[in-house]
């Protein structure tokens, strides 16, 4: 099935939503593209939730979320930063909270075996500066 909006149209939508002076017709099309792009993340997040729910870790708390549309628009407009809609990394996310640090590494190993994970960051070993 052909996607309703191309990646270049999604990028265009982000630039329209960033600009307060866009015309109403462009704004409507940009909102439609944003809603489409956000919903395109639902199936991957559902798939990852199924993987996490089958995790062998007892006592884990699992949650997921899609970033709200107003939050996406705010991130596109954030001063001093430049975000493109088609490359925004945190539109969807899953979280698993486990009882111990050892469990964190067990989940990492489990995900490496069960899911098509292309990148993992170890924030225990290399924490963010903030």
Secondary structure, DSSP 4 states (H G I P E B T S, - for coil): ---SS-HHHHHHHHHHHH-TT--HHHHHHHHHHHHHHHHTTHHHHHHHHHHHHT-S-TT-EEEEEE--HHHHHHHHH-TT----GGG-TTSEEEEEE-SSHHHHHHHHHHHHHHS-------TTTS----
